Amino acid sequence: MENQSHRQNPAKPSPWGNYVKEFILILLAITLGFFVENYREDLAEKDMVRGYMQELVGNLEYDTIRCQRNLDNNQIIFRGPDSLRKELKAAIEGRVNTNQLYYLAFKYPGRFSRARFNTTAMSELKNSGSIRLIENKELVNHLGDYYQRKIFAAES
């Protein structure tokens, strides 16, 4: 018996079709990776803007409370000069209450509460460049207008 081993032919080179398939799969994986990364960044930016918006709402609530307290304090202070005028009128008529006049004269003239507004959230939003991420441009314009008025009101 003849012991003849049948050798198989050495491996044939892969056909070009396999290379093309691998190229397409790699290209598809990289492209999908870019899309997923952009989507993830978009979600992160929207979450950051949502945080800024919540902080803006908090600032507005704080400003509303502060303005109401300033109004209440100023109304109390405005009543003081009225009392001073009343005491001065009584003193002119001959009913002098020196203790009350002394107290009112030193307590009330020139003391008024002034509003101090909180603009930290809007400043952070502008300085970080994240204001461009707010899709509603009308809202951005109204916010900018509101904060400009607040700054002007606080300065004057």
C-alpha positions in Angstrom: 0.0 0.0 0.0 1.2 3.2 -0.9 1.2 5.7 1.9 0.7 8.9 0.1 -0.5 11.9 2.0 -2.7 14.2 0.2 -1.6 17.6 1.0 -4.1 20.3 0.8 -3.2 23.4 -1.1 -1.9 26.2 1.0 -4.5 28.7 2.1 -5.8 30.8 -0.7 -5.8 34.5 -0.2 -9.1 35.9 1.0 -11.2 37.3 -1.7 -11.6 41.1 -1.9 -15.2 40.8 -0.7 -14.1 40.0 2.8 -11.9 43.0 3.0 -14.6 45.2 1.8 -17.0 43.8 4.4 -14.6 44.4 7.2 -13.9 47.9 6.0 -17.6 48.7 5.9 -18.1 47.2 9.4 -15.3 49.3 10.9 -16.5 52.4 9.1 -20.0 51.8 10.4 -18.7 51.2 14.0 -16.7 54.4 14.0 -19.5 56.5 12.5 -22.0 55.1 15.0 -19.5 55.9 17.8 -19.4 59.6 16.6 -23.2 59.8 16.6 -23.5 58.3 20.0 -20.9 60.6 21.4 -22.6 63.7 19.9 -25.9 62.5 21.3 -24.4 62.0 24.8 -22.8 65.5 24.7 -26.1 67.0 23.6 -27.9 65.4 26.5 -25.2 66.7 28.9 -25.5 70.2 27.5 -29.3 70.1 27.9 -28.9 68.9 31.4 -26.5 71.8 32.2 -28.9 74.3 30.7 -31.8 72.8 32.7 -29.7 73.3 35.8 -29.0 76.9 34.9 -32.7 77.5 34.3 -33.6 76.0 37.7 -31.0 78.3 39.3 -32.5 81.3 37.4 -36.0 80.4 38.8 -34.4 80.2 42.3 -32.8 83.7 41.8 -36.2 85.1 40.7 -37.9 83.7 43.7 -35.2 85.1 45.9 -35.5 88.5 44.2 -39.3 88.5 44.6 -39.0 87.9 48.3 -36.3 90.4 48.7 -38.3 93.1 46.8 -41.3 92.4 49.0 -39.2 92.7 52.2 -37.7 96.0 50.9 -41.2 97.3 50.1 -42.4 96.4 53.6 -39.3 98.0 55.3 -39.6 101.1 53.2 -43.3 101.5 54.1 -42.4 101.3 57.7 -39.6 103.8 57.2 -41.9 106.1 55.3 -44.3 106.1 58.2 -41.5 107.4 60.4 -41.1 110.8 58.7 -44.9 111.1 58.9 -44.6 110.6 62.7 -41.8 113.1 62.8 -43.8 115.7 60.9 -46.7 115.1 63.3 -44.5 115.6 66.3 -42.9 118.7 64.8 -46.4 120.1 64.2 -47.4 119.3 67.8 -44.2 121.0 69.0 -45.0 124.1 67.0 -48.4 124.2 68.6 -46.7 124.0 72.0 -47.0 120.3 72.8 -43.3 119.3 72.8 -42.4 115.6 73.3 -38.6 115.9 73.2 -37.9 112.2 73.7 -40.1 111.3 70.7 -38.7 114.1 68.6 -35.2 113.0 69.4 -35.9 109.4 68.6 -37.7 110.1 65.3 -35.1 112.7 64.2 -32.3 110.2 64.4 -34.0 107.0 63.4 -35.8 107.8 60.1 -34.2 110.5 57.9 -32.2 109.1 55.0 -32.6 105.4 55.8 -34.2 103.4 53.1 -33.9 99.7 52.1 -32.3 99.2 48.7 -32.7 96.1 46.6 -29.8 93.9 45.9 -30.5 91.5 43.1 -29.0 88.1 42.6 -27.5 87.8 39.1 -25.1 84.9 39.6 -27.0 82.4 37.5 -27.4 84.7 34.5 -23.7 85.8 34.8 -22.6 82.1 34.8 -24.9 81.4 31.9 -23.4 84.2 29.8 -19.8 83.8 30.8 -19.8 80.0 30.2 -21.2 80.5 26.7 -24.1 78.2 27.5 -26.7 80.8 26.8 -26.3 79.7 23.1 -27.7 76.3 24.1 -31.1 77.7 25.0 -33.3 77.0 22.0 -36.1 79.5 22.7 -34.4 82.8 21.6 -37.4 84.8 22.7 -36.8 83.6 26.2 -33.2 84.5 26.0 -34.1 88.0 24.9 -36.6 88.4 27.7 -34.1 87.1 30.3 -31.4 89.5 29.0 -33.8 92.4 29.1 -34.9 91.6 32.6 -31.4 91.3 34.0 -30.4 94.6 32.3 -33.3 96.3 34.0 -32.4 94.8 37.3 -28.8 96.0 37.1 -30.0 99.5 36.1 -32.6 99.5 38.9 -30.1 98.4 41.5 -27.6 101.1 40.4 -30.1 103.9 40.3 
